[in-house]
Amino acid sequence: MGETIGFIGGGKMAEALICGILKAGLRGADGLAAVDPDPGRREALASGYGIRVYAQAADFVADCATVILAVKPQVMGPVLAGLKGLLSARHLVISIAAGIPLSFLETNLAGCDCRLVRVMPNTPALVQEAASALSAGRLATGEDLATARRLFDAVGRTVVLPESYLDAVTGLSGSGPAYVFAFIEAMIDAGVKVGLSRADAQLLTLQTVLGSVRLAFSTGLGPAELKAMVTSPGGTTIAGLHVLARAGFGGVVMDAVEAATWRSQELGGGK
Ligand SMILES: NC(=O)c1ccc[n+]([C@@H]2O[C@H](COP(=O)([O-])OP(=O)(O)OC[C@H]3O[C@@H](n4cnc5c(N)ncnc54)[C@H](OP(=O)(O)O)[C@@H]3O)[C@@H](O)[C@H]2O)c1
């Protein structure tokens, strides 16, 4: 079954990962542990998943082979200060904190010699459908990256990239769910505009998005081919697509992803 995976922070993302890891059979409940200051969170994880829970990292980190940092970025500094004396070269440490670069982790854990992997997941992790990008730290081995990848494959799909790409990942898949929801919201309003009830428009829109994504994955076809399949000559779909093209839909989406990527670079100090 492998050695214990310990979560620092037992919030939403940790719970999503715990759920995915158990479902995928990567660990049993006895192979998972979490620390969280909130007794309510500890109780929820212990009773919901049967994992071991702690109020202090010092009580269990030594027993873990893998430690997942799942706290908010704002508290990462003090959390690392508390972990510094507990981590060593035998630990693989995986951070999912948005915007916290490997250099920050390396500086704040200097002397621990632990192997680091940084992961940028997105909110669909909460339903085991995350898009995650993984970047290896200086000391991380190929096996460490494979271990981290197995964990995040349990909650969705993964790519491995140099850290320099993570601002682009943030702009695309990190912020991406918001763009998709903005599109869904507009589609629902459009359905209402052409006479459908809001409830019917919502169901039809959500199922259309879900079905289209499943179709793309299951056929392996690209979006251009799939679009052509619904676009008959002189028909309804090409009339709709013409309006999207004339309004610069593709360019607007590209601008949005580019703006979010730049903002991510800015927030990270232009690294
Ligand atoms: N949610 C997402 O979809 C998403 C996507 C990409 C990346 N991330 C990253 O994932 C990380 C976790 O996000 P989340 O949404 O799971 O946040 P969350 O639900 O707020 O979970 C964080 C948990 O850590 C606890 N905590 C605070 N200080 C701690 C400490 N010193 N030691 C141990 N635990 C501590 C918090 O307790 P209190 O509430 O009592 O402070 C909370 O229960 C963040 O860094 C975020 O950037 C999240």
The ligand as an ORCA input file, in Angstrom:
! r2SCAN-3c Opt
* xyz 0 1
  N      -9.876     25.357     -3.814
  C      -9.340     25.166     -5.021
  O     -10.010     24.782     -5.977
  C      -7.880     25.374     -5.273
  C      -7.371     25.352     -6.592
  C      -5.990     25.507     -6.795
  C      -5.147     25.637     -5.701
  N      -5.685     25.648     -4.430
  C      -4.787     25.816     -3.300
  O      -5.046     24.799     -2.355
  C      -4.732     25.298     -1.064
  C      -5.846     24.920     -0.115
  O      -7.054     25.533     -0.563
  P      -8.462     25.104      0.031
  O      -9.478     25.647     -0.898
  O      -8.453     23.650      0.396
  O      -8.450     25.993      1.393
  P      -9.224     25.730      2.763
  O     -10.475     24.971      2.500
  O      -9.293     27.045      3.480
  O      -8.241     24.754      3.556
  C      -7.082     25.133      4.222
  C      -7.132     24.507      5.600
  O      -5.876     24.700      6.225
  C      -6.112     25.004      7.585
  N      -4.945     25.640      8.211
  C      -4.710     26.976      8.445
  N      -3.528     27.127      9.066
  C      -3.010     25.894      9.231
  C      -1.820     25.406      9.809
  N      -0.916     26.230     10.359
  N      -1.586     24.065      9.814
  C      -2.483     23.225      9.260
  N      -3.636     23.628      8.707
  C      -3.901     24.942      8.684
  C      -7.327     25.899      7.530
  O      -7.932     26.010      8.797
  P      -8.706     27.420      9.147
  O      -9.824     27.530      8.160
  O      -9.150     27.193     10.552
  O      -7.686     28.516      8.982
  C      -8.188     25.137      6.517
  O      -8.972     24.128      7.139
  C      -4.543     26.814     -1.202
  O      -3.168     27.133     -1.081
  C      -5.022     27.138     -2.602
  O      -4.249     28.165     -3.191
  C      -7.014     25.526     -4.202
*
